[in-house]
Amino acid sequence: MSKYELRDKGIKIDSEPTSAVATISYEIENALANGVSDRDIIKQLEALQENKKFPSNLQLVDAFYDPKTSSSGVAFLDNNTGKVVVGFAGTNFDNGFFGEGSKDVGQWGNIAFKGDGPSSSYFDASNKFMNDLKANGYNVDTVTGHSLGGRNGTIMGMAHNIPNIILYNSAPLMNVLTSVPTKGNLSNAKELEKLLSGYKGNIIYFVSEDDPLNKVSGVGGSVYPGKIIVIKNGKAHEITGFLTKKEQEFIRQHTPDLNKIYLAQQKVQTDTRSKLKGLDVLRAKLLKSGGGLSASEEIYLDASEALILTQGMSKTLQIEIDDIKKMYREAKKDSDKLWTDTLKTADSVGSTLHQGEVLDSLNSGGATESIVRMEPKEEYEQKISELSSIKQEYYELIGQIQSSINKQVETDRELARQIGG
C-alpha cells in the first residue's frame, strides 16, 4: 500500500481544468511530502480518472515539492488543447502544523511585511520547475493556484510570461506594508512593480462571497492585479467550494475558452489535410496521362498547394485574432469602468469638494482621464487595427494566388479538361 493515497476532493471527470488542478495540487503535495514516487502518483491519478473523479483529458507531466519552504507545484498536459496547466498548492496543514503548515504560515509573514518577489530564495524551486517545463518543450498556457498558491502562481505566471493566470481565493500580490521604507521592502516592492508593468497576459481572481482572506486583504490597499470576480455563493475559503455545479458553470463563463479555440483550429487543420490529399489524387491522375507533368500542370499544382496552405493559415490566424480582439474590447470596457470607479471613489473621499476640485486633485496625482481611460483605449484600438491589417494581408495574398490559378487554367485547355474530368 502506498505511503499516501490521493483523496477524493469532489473533483469530477468533467471538472473545469484550472479548478481541478488547483485542488489536486494539495493532494499531490501531500503524496510527495510522504515520499510517494511520481509513478505511484500517476497510477493513483489514473485510478481516479477510471472512477470519474478526475478529468480524463489531464495528464500529469511533472511535480515538485521543496521541503525547505514547503512550496510545491504540479504540471498537467491538457490533451484537449495540447497545452500545460501549472498549479501551486496553498497553505497546507494536512501533514501537521509543525511540518509544512508552519512554513506556509511563515510565508504569510513574508507576504504581509516583505512582499517576496520572484528573485527571492523562496521561489528557487518554483523557478526551476517552470524553466524545466519550458526546456522540455512544454507549452505552459495557464498557471493556477488557491490561497497562498494563488500568490505563488501569480508571481510565477508573470515572471515566466504565461498568457493566463486563473486564481482561487488568492492571497494578494502585495499590500500597504510592503511599501514601508525598509531596505528589503522597497527592493521587493520595486521588483513586483516591474513585474506588473511588464506582464501583458490575463489575470483572473475568482473569490467566494464569504472568503475571509479577501475580506481582510481588502483592508489597507492590497494589490490584486487583473480582474476580480466574486461568486455570490455564500461560501468561504476552501478550494473545494469551487467544484460544485454552480461554481463550475460560472468559472467556465468567465475564463478564456481555450478548448473552443483549440477545437476550431483542429477542424481547420483537418480540412487542410483533406484538401492536400485531394491535390495528391489530382497529381496522380495527371501523371497517369503519360510522361511527366507539363510546366503548366506543375505551376497549377504548386499554386494550388500554396493556396490550400495559405487558406489554412489564414483561418487559423482568424480564430486567434477573433479571440484577441475580444480580449481588447473587454479591456476597453474595463478602462471605462476603471475611470468611473475612480471618480466615484474620489467623490466619496473628497465629499466636501465640488466636481472641478475632485478632478484637479486626481490630475495632480496623475490619475487623469487621459491616463486611466483614453490612452489605454487608444492603444487597444491601435492593436485591433493592426490585427485587422494582418488579416487583410492574408486575404490579398489568397486573392493573388487564386487569380494566378484561374489564369493558368484559362490559358491551358487540356489542363482545364483534366481538372474538370
C-alpha positions, 0 to 999 in steps of 0.5 A: 500500500502506498505511503499516501493515497490521493483523496477524493476532493469532489473533483469530477471527470468533467471538472473545469481544468484550472479548478481541478488542478488547483485542488489536486495540487494539495493532494499531490503535495501531500503524496510527495511530502510522504515520499510517494514516487511520481509513478505511484502518483500517476497510477493513483491519478489514473485510478481516479480518472477510471472512477470519474473523479478526475478529468480524463483529458489531464495528464500529469507531466511533472511535480515538485515539492521543496521541503525547505519552504514547503512550496510545491507545484504540479504540471498537467498536459491538457490533451484537449488543447495540447497545452500545460496547466501549472498549479501551486498548492496553498497553505497546507496543514494536512501533514501537521502544523509543525511540518509544512503548515508552519512554513506556509504560515511563515510565508504569510509573514513574508507576504504581509511585511516583505512582499517576496518577489520572484528573485527571492530564495523562496521561489528557487524551486518554483523557478526551476520547475517552470524553466524545466517545463519550458526546456522540455518543450512544454507549452505552459498556457495557464498557471493556477493556484488557491490561497497562498498558491494563488500568490505563488502562481501569480508571481510565477505566471508573470515572471515566466510570461504565461498568457493566463493566470486563473486564481482561487481565493488568492492571497494578494500580490502585495499590500500597504506594508510592503511599501514601508521604507525598509531596505528589503521592502522597497527592493521587493516592492520595486521588483513586483512593480516591474513585474506588473508593468511588464506582464501583458497576459490575463489575470483572473481572481475568482473569490467566494462571497464569504472568503475571509482572506479577501475580506481582510486583504481588502483592508489597507490597499492590497494589490490584486492585479487583473480582474476580480470576480466574486461568486455570490455563493455564500461560501468561504475559503476552501478550494473545494467550494469551487467544484460544485455545479454552480461554481463550475458553470460560472468559472467556465463563463468567465475564463478564456475558452481555450478548448473552443479555440483549440477545437476550431483550429483542429477542424481547420487543420483537418480540412487542410489535410483533406484538401492536400490529399485531394491535390495528391489524387489530382497529381496522380491522375495527371501523371497517369496521362503519360510522361511527366507533368507539363510546366503548366500542370506543375505551376497549377499544382504548386499554386494550388498547394500554396493556396490550400496552405495559405487558406489554412493559415489564414483561418487559423490566424482568424480564430486567434485574432477573433479571440484577441480582439475580444480580449481588447474590447473587454479591456476597453470596457474595463478602462471605462469602468476603471475611470468611473470607479475612480471618480466615484471613489474620489467623490466619496473621499473628497465629499466636501469638494465640488466636481472641478476640485475632485478632478484637479486633485486626481490630475495632480496625482496623475490619475487623469482621464487621459491616463486611466481611460483614453490612452489605454483605449487608444492603444487597444484600438491601435492593436485591433487595427493592426490585427485587422491589417494582418488579416487583410494581408492574408486575404490579398495574398489568397486573392493573388494566388487564386487569380494566378490559378484561374489564369493558368487554367484559362490559358491551358485547355487540356489542363482545364479538361483534366481538372474538370474530368 
